[in-house]
Amino acid sequence: MNITFVIDAYGPTTNGTTMTAMRSAEALRERGHTVYIITGSHSDEADTFTTGYRELPFLRQISASQGMPLAKPDRTLMEKVFGRSDIVHFLLPFKMQKVGKKIADGLRVPTTAAFHVQPENITSTLRLGSLDHVNTMIYRHFRRFYNRFAHIHTPSEMIADELRKHDYRSNIHVISNGVSRRFRPVDGDKPDAFANKRLLLMIGRFSREKRQDLLIEAVRRSKHKDTIQLVLAGQGPWKKELLKRGKTLPNPPMMRFFEQDELIRLINYSDLYVHASDIEAEAISCIEAFSCGLVPLISDSPLSATKQFAIDDEHFFKAGDADDLARRIDGFLDHPDTLRMKREAYLEYAERFRLDACVTRLERMFEAAIEQFHNEM
């Protein structure tokens, strides 16, 4: 197939949607498909076409906080690329995608879409997260776009349930974003600087809804706080605030972005993974962690799909409860034999989230959309 992805940002980034698109495109190309990318980002990569970014100040603030600048549509470019495509896949519901959908329909090219941006991510950024009616308004706004598609992809059953609840009428395909086989156990000792430390790791954008602040507070309350080294892998707008809070710890957290190879080594020599986020569509970073054998502790927040990755109740902690998280951390650190046993269980569990299996299901969605489109012509 000739497949076109339409996504606002594509390239080095901490944005999960972009990383998903990059890995999916790579896997599809390895299977013999041609994948074109239309994006606002500049790129020298083959079959990637650049439109540039929108410059509206208010939108720039919101999108930058999510690690996703908004692309401007280029009608001439989209007409050219769509004309050689068997299907066009829109990964977000913003201006470029809305214009692109109209162009694809005019050219009679089949289309699908993916739902990756939770309204709660946006309202949390604007400090409106407690206003449920605002989230409902955003779901309704997005619905006008998504209900124009016969088939849409969601990364988790939780998101699919939210869409059904808000009257999204498309055929919903629940497909994990998947992890590369590069994320696997590798031999290697901790660096000398961490030889006598317990490494706790969380991966994700530094923003309020991810709750790195809660993890910092839980470490402060842990009986092992003197030997815990917290590593927060990522980048984002809340970094200064988190650095300030981290100064309360005996060992201030290490906070920076890690390239993939370095991240894999870091996961492999860490002792425990914590995913404290209140809002999450899937959290590929959690899958990456347990695919390397790193045991996770996960918030039970009702708006976080990541809780689906807890293989039993020992891997939950109460959302927003630093005391409960500290107790769970201490429980695992006090029992290394339990961690080793859980490690083996998670390595087996991880196989169902491997990228190759997930891309197979994505291919089937594309094929179903193409077949239905041509049958209805």
N, C-alpha and C positions, 0 to 999 in steps of 0.2 A: 504493500500500500504506500501511497504518498500521503503523509499525515502532516498537518500543520498545527503547531501549538501557538496560541496567542496568549502572551503573558507580559505583564508590565516590566518586570525586571528579570534578567537572565545573565548569570555570571557569578563571580565570587560574592557571596552574601551569607548572612546568617538567617535569611528568611526561609522558612520551611517549605513554602510552596515552590519557591524557585529551586531549591535543592531537589525537591521531588521531580520537578519538570526536567532538570538536567539529568538525573539518574534514569528516569523513564525514557528520555530521548536516546540516551546512550544504549540502553538495553534494547529498545526497538530497532535501532540501527544495527546492532549486533545480530538481530534476527533477519536482516535483509531489507527492512523497510527504509524508505527515505523520510526523514523528519525535517521539516522546515520550521524555523522559529521566527516569529514576528514579535519584537520586543522594543521597549524604549531604550534599552541598554546598548551602548556601543560594544560591538564584538567583532573580532576577526575570524570567528569560527565559521567554517563552511556551512552554507544553507541557513545562516542567521541574518535576519534583515532588521535594520534599526529605524525606528520612527522618531526617537527623541522623547523628552519628558514634558509634561504640562507644568506650567509655572504659577498656578493659582496658589497664593500664600496659605490659605486655610487648609486646602487639600494637601499641600506639601507638608504641613505640620503633622497631620494625622498619618499620612502614608509613611513619612520618615520614621515616625515612632513605631510603626509596624515593620520597618525594614523593607518597605515596598513602595518606591516612588511610582507615580502614576504616569503611564505613557500617553502620548498624544496619538490619535489615529491618523493614519496616512492611507487615504482611500485608494490612490493609484497603486501604491505598493501592495495593499491587501488584495485588490482585484487581480493583480499580476500573479501573486503567489497562490491565492485560492483557486485560480483558473487551472493550475496544474495539480491540484490536490484531490484525493479521493474522499477525504474527510478533514474537517477543521475542528480542533478541540480547544475550547476557551477555558482557561484555568481560573479566571476571576470575573466579577460582574461589573466592571467599571466602564468608563467611556469608550476606550478602545475596543473592548469586547462587544459593547452594544452596537457601535458602528459596524464592527466586523460581522456581527450576526446578520444585520440587514444586507450587507454586501454578499455574504455567502448565500442567503436565501434568494437574492436577486440573480445570482449566478447558478442557482439550483445545485449547490454543493451540500452534501450531508454535514450535519454538525452535531457535536456533543459538548457538554460543559462539565466542570468540576466545581464542587462547593468546598472551599477551603477556609474562607474568612467568616468566623463566627461574629455576629453582631455584637456579642459581649466583649470581643476584643476591642472593638471601636469604642463602645461606651465606657469600658474600663479606662482606656487612654484619655477620654474626655472627663473622667471622674463622674460618670453618670451610670455606673454599673448597677446601682441599687434601684434604678428606675426601669422596672420591667416593661412598662408600656413603650419606652423608647426602643428597647430591643425588639419588641413586637413590630413597631413601625419599620425598623430596618429590615426585619424578615419580610414584611409585606413589600417593601421597596425592592428588595432583591428578587422577590417572587415574580415580579413582572418580567424580569429577564429570564429566570430559569424555567418558567412555565412555557416558554417558547421552544423548549427542547423536548424531544421525545425520550432522550436518555441523558441522565446526569450521574456523575461519579461522586460518592462521598467516601472518606477514608475510614469511617466508623459507623457502627449501628446507632450510636447515640445521636450523631448528626442526622442520620437518616430519619430517626424518630422525630427529631425537632422539625425537619422539613415536612414530614407527614402531618404533624400537629398544626403546622402553619399553612396547610392546604397547598403544598407543592404537588403538582399532579403528574410529574414526569415519572418514567420508569427509573427507579433509583438503584444503582449498582454499588453495593458496599464492597470496596476493594481497598485493602491496606496500601499505603504508599510504598511499603516494602523497603527492605534494607539489602545493601550489596553484600556479597560474600567476603568482601574485604574486611567486614566487621566480624571477626572471629577470634578465638583465643590465640594468643601468641606468647611465646616464652619471653621472659625478661623480668629483671628485678626492679624494684623501686630505685629511683635515683638516690644517691647518697644523702641528698638534702632532706629526703622524706623517709629515710631508713627506719627511724623510730616513731613515725607518725602513722595515724589511721587516716587514710585519705577518703573523704566523703566528696562525691562528685554530683553536680547538677549541671545539665547542658540546656541552654536556651537563651533567648533574647532577654536582656535586662529591662523588664517592664513590670509594672505594678501587678498585673494579673498572674504573672509567673511565680510570685511569692518567694523570691530568693530571700526577702527580709524575714520571712517566717523561719526559713532554714537557718539563717544566721542566729536568730533568737533561740531556736531549739538547740543548736550547738552550744550556745552560751549557758543553757540550762543542763546540758549533759554532764554526767559525772566523769566522762572521758574528755572533757573540753581541753584539758592541758595537752593531750596527745593527738587531738583531732586537727588535721589540716583540711580545711574546706577549699574546694576548687570549684569556682563558678565559670564554666566555659561558655563564652558568648560575647556579645557586645550589645549596646542599646542605650536608650535615653536615661535609664535609671542608674547608671553606673556610679555617678558621684554620690548619690544617696546611699547606695549599697556599700560603697567604700567607707563612708562615714559610719554606718551601722557596724560594719565589720571591725572597726577599731576597738570595739568592746570585747573582742575575743582574744584569748591568750596568743593564738596564732591567727593573725588577720588573714582573710581569704585571699587566695590567688584568683584574680579576675582578668581574663583576656580571651581573645579568639584563638582557637587552635585549628590549624589546617588538618585535613583528614588523616594523613598518616600519623601525625603527632597525636591527634585525638584518639586514634585506635590504640596507640601505645599507652596513653594516659588512662583510658578505660581499663586496660588490661592490668595495670599495676595499682588501680584503686581498690578500696576495700568494700565500699557500699555506694549504691546510687540512690539518690533521692529526687523524686519529681513532685514538687510542692505546688504546682500550678493550680489555680482555681478554675481556669478556662483553657480548654485544649480540645482541638478537633481530633487529634490522634497522639501526637508527640513521637515522631520518628526517633528522636534522640533516646527515648526510653528503650525502644526496640533495639537500637544500636548498642546500648549498654548491655542488655541481657543477652544479645547475640554473641557478645564477647565473654559471657559468663559472669558479668557483674550483676549481683542480686539487687533488685529495686525495692524501695519503699515509696508508696504512691498515695497522694491525697485522694480521699473518697468524695471530692467535690462533685455535686450532681451535674455540673457543667463541664466536667473534664472526662473525655473519653478514655484517658490514660488508665483509669481504674480498671478497665477491662483486662489489663495485663497483670493483675494480681492473681497468681495461681491459687492462693488461699488467703484467709483473713489475716495472716501474719504480715502480709505485705501492704496492708492498708494503714493509714493514720487518719485521724479526724481532721477534716479540712479546716485550716485556720487555727488549729490548736497546737501551739508550740510545746506545751507540756507533754501531750500525747506523742508528738513526733520525737521529742527527746527520749521518752521512755522506750519507743520502738527502736531508735538508734542504739541505745544502750543495750537493749535485749539482743540485738544481732551482734554487737561488738563483744558482748560478754560470752557469746557462744559461737566461736569460729567453726566448730564442727557442723553446726546448723547451716552456716553460710556455705560451707563446702557442699553439703547435701543439696541445698537449694540451687547452687550453681549448676549442678548436673541436671536438675529438673528444668531449669530455664534454658540451658543449651538445647535440650530436646524440644521444648516448647517453641523456641525461636525459629525452627525450620519452617513453620507455617507462614512466616512473614518474610521469607526470602524474596528478593526482587524478581527473580525469574518466574516464580509462581504467580506473583501479583501482576506482572506484565502480561502473562498469558491471559489472565482474566480481563485486563484492559483491552487487549487485542479482540477478545470475544465481544466486548461492548461495542467497539468500533465496527466490527463486522455486522452485529445485530442492527446498529443504527443505519449502516449503509444499505443493508438488505431491506429494512422497513421503509427507508426513504424511497428507494427505487420501486418497491411494490405499491407504494401509495401515489406515485407519479401518474 
